[in-house]
Amino acid sequence: MSKELVFGHKNPDTDAISCAIEYAYLANKLGDDVEAVALGKTNNETNYVLKRFNVKAPRVITKAKPEVDSVVLVDHNEAIQSVSDIADVTVSGVIDHHKINFTSAQPLFYRAEPIGCCSTIIYKMYLENNIEIPSNIAGLMLSSIISDTLLLKSPTTTDDERNAVPALAKIAGVSDYEAYGVEMLKAGSDVDSRTAEDILEGDAKSFDMGGKSVRIGQVNTVDLDDVFKRQDELENTMKSLIKKNSYDLFLLLATDVLTSDSELLVLGEGTEAVETAFNHKLSNNRMTLPGVVSRKKQVVPPLTKVLS
């Protein structure tokens, strides 16, 4: 088998980076030649995790075809979120936990589960193949689940995550996963040192909703005021990004990791669709969303329903 690259989505979060590393290790143990790469630089939270478990960040690529003929996608399946030349390579496998918007002219390995974290799926693949999980890989899996489920508080959390976390913590040598999780989430929530564009784009994904190009970013914080004290700066940057990339609508979901509440900042055409989707009115381009922490489960579905 020829060498393959495996990568998560653009603007990678902890799960996207970790899944690539986890899958590459598993695939190589099973006899394949797979390298984990990334489609963007690692964020503060992921850097904290990689340093904590002594794992090197994958190298960043902008194109796959110059190196390989086939790739594996983890933590995403939509072409708009993938490598720029995805149409020029064969996708031989997809492992994901998001809605499916994927077509292929060829048979492929596709594993999708409606659970809280893609790393949970790969964790189960290790168990199914009787591959021992190294402590550093277990640390990545643990961290990804904590990140994606906000310490098991997100509505996306399933029993698979609840069962995996204590088992992975034991393998990773983490005696108190809750204390570790809080420190990890805090490490990724420092917005004062980040540029407005990094706050908006650091964990942003694009979606086609009824023919509309919708950009949804999410930023975690321990104090929502730290984000919105920069509202003017954020709005000016959002306007520039909308114009540059022809987005119809741009949403920033700012999430308080301690209270599990969020607030939206919305600009663009069709803001009334946002009001309809969440049954709230925007005030000063903002909307409070108590109990909302999941872009995948609590933001994308209602907005897609309205726009489609």
C-alpha positions as CSV (number, residue, x, y, z in Angstrom):
1,M,0.0,0.0,0.0
2,S,1.3,3.5,-0.9
3,K,1.8,6.1,1.8
4,E,-1.3,8.0,2.9
5,L,-1.7,11.2,4.8
6,V,-4.3,11.6,7.5
7,F,-5.6,15.0,8.7
8,G,-8.4,16.8,10.4
9,H,-10.2,19.9,9.3
10,K,-8.9,23.3,8.6
11,N,-8.4,25.6,11.7
12,P,-7.8,22.4,13.7
13,D,-8.9,22.0,17.2
14,T,-7.6,19.5,19.8
15,D,-9.7,16.7,18.4
16,A,-8.7,17.3,14.8
17,I,-5.0,17.2,15.6
18,S,-5.2,14.4,18.1
19,C,-7.3,12.2,15.8
20,A,-4.8,12.4,13.0
21,I,-2.0,11.3,15.4
22,E,-4.1,8.6,17.0
23,Y,-5.2,7.2,13.6
24,A,-1.7,7.2,12.1
25,Y,-0.3,5.3,15.1
26,L,-3.1,2.7,14.8
27,A,-2.9,2.3,11.0
28,N,0.9,1.9,11.2
29,K,0.5,-0.8,13.9
30,L,-1.9,-2.6,11.5
31,G,0.7,-2.5,8.7
32,D,-0.2,0.6,6.7
33,D,2.0,3.5,5.9
34,V,0.2,6.6,7.2
35,E,1.5,10.0,8.3
36,A,-0.4,12.5,10.5
37,V,-0.4,16.0,9.2
38,A,-2.4,19.2,9.9
39,L,-4.2,21.8,7.8
40,G,-3.3,24.7,10.1
41,K,-1.3,25.6,13.1
42,T,-2.2,24.3,16.5
43,N,-4.1,26.5,19.0
44,N,-3.2,27.3,22.6
45,E,-5.3,24.5,24.1
46,T,-3.8,21.9,21.7
47,N,-0.2,23.2,22.4
48,Y,-0.9,22.7,26.1
49,V,-2.0,19.1,25.5
50,L,0.9,18.3,23.2
51,K,3.4,19.7,25.7
52,R,1.7,17.9,28.6
53,F,2.0,14.5,26.9
54,N,5.3,15.1,25.1
55,V,3.9,14.7,21.6
56,K,5.2,16.6,18.6
57,A,2.7,18.6,16.5
58,P,2.2,17.3,13.0
59,R,3.6,19.3,10.2
60,V,1.3,21.6,8.3
61,I,0.4,21.1,4.6
62,T,-1.7,23.2,2.2
63,K,-1.9,20.5,-0.6
64,A,-1.9,16.7,-0.5
65,K,-1.5,15.7,-4.1
66,P,2.2,16.7,-4.5
67,E,2.9,14.0,-1.9
68,V,0.3,11.2,-2.0
69,D,-2.6,9.9,-4.2
70,S,-4.9,9.0,-1.3
71,V,-5.8,10.4,2.1
72,V,-7.8,9.7,5.2
73,L,-10.1,12.3,6.8
74,V,-10.7,12.5,10.5
75,D,-13.1,14.7,12.4
76,H,-14.6,16.1,9.2
77,N,-16.1,15.0,5.9
78,E,-17.1,18.1,4.1
79,A,-14.8,19.2,1.2
80,I,-15.2,22.9,2.2
81,Q,-13.5,22.1,5.5
82,S,-10.7,19.9,4.0
83,V,-7.4,20.3,2.2
84,S,-7.5,22.7,-0.8
85,D,-6.9,20.0,-3.4
86,I,-9.2,17.3,-2.0
87,A,-10.7,16.8,-5.4
88,D,-7.4,15.7,-6.8
89,V,-6.8,12.8,-4.4
90,T,-8.7,9.7,-3.4
91,V,-10.3,9.6,0.0
92,S,-9.8,6.1,1.2
93,G,-11.3,6.5,4.6
94,V,-13.3,8.8,6.8
95,I,-13.7,8.7,10.5
96,D,-16.1,11.4,11.8
97,H,-18.9,12.4,14.2
98,H,-20.5,15.2,12.3
99,K,-23.4,15.3,9.9
100,I,-22.5,13.6,6.6
101,N,-22.1,15.8,3.5
102,F,-19.8,13.5,1.5
103,T,-19.9,11.7,-1.8
104,S,-17.5,9.4,-3.5
105,A,-17.2,7.6,-6.8
106,Q,-15.3,4.8,-5.2
107,P,-15.9,2.4,-2.3
108,L,-14.1,3.5,0.9
109,F,-13.9,2.9,4.6
110,Y,-16.4,5.2,6.3
111,R,-17.1,5.2,10.0
112,A,-19.4,7.8,11.5
113,E,-21.0,7.7,14.9
114,P,-23.3,10.3,16.5
115,I,-21.2,10.8,19.6
116,G,-19.4,13.7,21.3
117,C,-15.9,13.3,20.0
118,C,-14.1,11.7,17.1
119,S,-11.3,10.5,19.3
120,T,-13.8,8.3,21.1
121,I,-14.4,6.4,17.8
122,I,-10.7,5.9,17.3
123,Y,-10.4,4.8,20.9
124,K,-13.0,2.1,20.2
125,M,-11.0,1.1,17.0
126,Y,-7.9,0.5,19.2
127,L,-10.0,-1.8,21.4
128,E,-11.6,-3.6,18.5
129,N,-8.2,-4.3,16.9
130,N,-6.5,-5.2,20.2
131,I,-3.9,-2.5,19.9
132,E,-2.4,-1.3,23.1
133,I,-2.8,2.4,23.7
134,P,0.4,4.2,24.7
135,S,0.1,6.6,27.5
136,N,0.7,9.7,25.4
137,I,-1.9,8.6,22.9
138,A,-4.3,8.0,25.7
139,G,-3.6,11.5,26.9
140,L,-4.5,12.9,23.5
141,M,-7.7,10.9,23.5
142,L,-8.6,12.0,27.0
143,S,-7.9,15.7,26.2
144,S,-9.9,15.6,23.0
145,I,-13.0,14.2,24.7
146,I,-12.7,16.8,27.5
147,S,-12.3,19.5,24.9
148,D,-15.2,18.4,22.6
149,T,-17.6,17.7,25.5
150,L,-16.5,20.5,27.8
151,L,-15.7,18.1,30.6
152,L,-18.6,15.8,29.7
153,K,-21.1,18.7,30.1
154,S,-22.0,19.1,26.4
155,P,-25.3,17.7,25.2
156,T,-23.2,15.8,22.6
157,T,-21.7,13.7,25.4
158,T,-22.6,10.0,25.3
159,D,-22.0,7.0,27.5
160,D,-19.1,6.1,25.2
161,E,-17.3,9.3,26.4
162,R,-18.3,8.8,30.0
163,N,-16.9,5.3,30.0
164,A,-13.8,6.2,28.0
165,V,-12.6,9.2,30.1
166,P,-11.7,7.3,33.4
167,A,-10.2,4.4,31.4
168,L,-8.0,6.8,29.3
169,A,-7.1,8.9,32.4
170,K,-5.7,5.8,34.0
171,I,-3.6,4.8,31.0
172,A,-2.4,8.4,30.6
173,G,-1.4,8.7,34.3
174,V,-3.9,11.5,35.0
175,S,-5.0,11.0,38.6
176,D,-7.8,13.7,38.5
177,Y,-9.2,14.2,35.1
178,E,-11.6,16.9,36.2
179,A,-8.8,19.1,37.6
180,Y,-6.7,18.4,34.5
181,G,-9.6,19.2,32.3
182,V,-10.2,22.6,33.9
183,E,-6.6,23.6,33.5
184,M,-6.6,22.4,29.9
185,L,-9.7,24.4,29.1
186,K,-8.3,27.5,30.8
187,A,-5.1,27.2,28.8
188,G,-7.1,27.5,25.6
189,S,-9.3,30.3,26.8
190,D,-6.8,33.2,27.0
191,V,-8.2,35.6,24.5
192,D,-6.3,38.8,25.6
193,S,-3.2,37.6,23.8
194,R,-5.0,36.7,20.6
195,T,-5.7,38.8,17.6
196,A,-9.3,39.4,16.6
197,E,-8.9,37.3,13.5
198,D,-7.5,34.5,15.5
199,I,-10.4,34.6,17.9
200,L,-12.8,34.5,15.0
201,E,-11.0,32.0,12.8
202,G,-9.1,29.9,15.3
203,D,-11.9,27.4,15.5
204,A,-14.2,28.3,12.6
205,K,-15.9,26.1,10.1
206,S,-17.8,27.0,6.9
207,F,-21.2,25.5,6.0
208,D,-23.4,25.6,2.9
209,M,-26.9,26.1,4.3
210,G,-29.6,26.4,1.6
211,G,-27.1,27.9,-0.8
212,K,-25.9,30.4,1.8
213,S,-22.2,30.5,2.8
214,V,-22.3,30.5,6.6
215,R,-19.1,30.8,8.7
216,I,-19.4,29.8,12.4
217,G,-16.5,30.3,14.8
218,Q,-16.3,29.3,18.4
219,V,-14.1,30.6,21.1
220,N,-13.9,29.3,24.7
221,T,-13.3,31.6,27.6
222,V,-13.6,31.8,31.4
223,D,-15.2,35.3,31.1
224,L,-17.4,36.4,28.3
225,D,-16.5,40.0,29.0
226,D,-13.0,39.2,27.9
227,V,-14.4,38.6,24.4
228,F,-17.0,41.2,24.1
229,K,-14.9,44.1,25.4
230,R,-13.4,43.8,22.0
231,Q,-16.7,43.8,20.1
232,D,-15.9,46.7,17.8
233,E,-12.6,45.2,16.8
234,L,-14.2,41.8,16.3
235,E,-17.0,43.3,14.1
236,N,-14.6,45.2,11.9
237,T,-12.6,42.0,11.4
238,M,-15.7,40.0,10.7
239,K,-16.8,42.5,8.0
240,S,-13.4,42.2,6.4
241,L,-13.6,38.4,6.4
242,I,-17.1,38.5,5.0
243,K,-16.0,40.6,2.1
244,K,-12.8,38.7,1.5
245,N,-14.4,35.3,1.5
246,S,-17.9,36.1,0.3
247,Y,-19.6,34.8,3.4
248,D,-23.3,35.5,3.6
249,L,-23.4,35.1,7.4
250,F,-20.8,35.1,10.1
251,L,-21.4,33.9,13.6
252,L,-19.1,33.8,16.6
253,L,-20.1,31.5,19.4
254,A,-18.4,32.6,22.6
255,T,-18.7,29.9,25.2
256,D,-18.0,30.2,29.0
257,V,-16.3,26.9,29.9
258,L,-17.1,27.3,33.6
259,T,-20.9,28.0,33.3
260,S,-21.6,26.2,30.0
261,D,-23.4,29.2,28.6
262,S,-22.7,31.1,25.3
263,E,-23.3,34.3,23.6
264,L,-23.5,34.9,19.8
265,L,-22.0,37.7,17.8
266,V,-23.7,37.9,14.4
267,L,-23.0,39.9,11.2
268,G,-24.0,39.5,7.6
269,E,-27.1,39.0,5.5
270,G,-30.1,37.1,6.9
271,T,-29.6,37.8,10.6
272,E,-33.3,37.4,11.0
273,A,-32.8,33.7,10.3
274,V,-30.6,33.5,13.4
275,E,-33.4,35.1,15.4
276,T,-35.9,32.5,14.0
277,A,-33.5,29.6,14.6
278,F,-33.0,30.4,18.3
279,N,-36.2,32.2,19.0
280,H,-34.4,35.2,20.4
281,K,-33.8,38.7,19.3
282,L,-30.4,40.1,18.5
283,S,-29.4,43.2,20.5
284,N,-26.3,45.1,19.4
285,N,-25.6,42.1,17.1
286,R,-25.5,39.8,20.1
287,M,-27.7,37.1,21.5
288,T,-27.4,35.2,24.8
289,L,-27.8,31.4,24.6
290,P,-28.0,29.9,28.1
291,G,-26.9,26.2,28.1
292,V,-25.6,26.3,24.5
293,V,-22.1,24.9,24.2
294,S,-22.1,22.7,21.0
295,R,-21.8,24.2,17.6
296,K,-22.5,20.8,16.0
297,K,-25.6,19.9,17.9
298,Q,-27.1,23.2,19.2
299,V,-26.2,25.8,16.5
300,V,-25.8,24.2,13.1
301,P,-29.0,22.1,13.1
302,P,-31.5,24.8,13.9
303,L,-29.8,27.3,11.6
304,T,-29.7,24.8,8.8
305,K,-33.4,24.1,9.2
306,V,-34.3,27.7,8.9
307,L,-32.0,28.5,6.0
308,S,-32.8,25.4,4.1
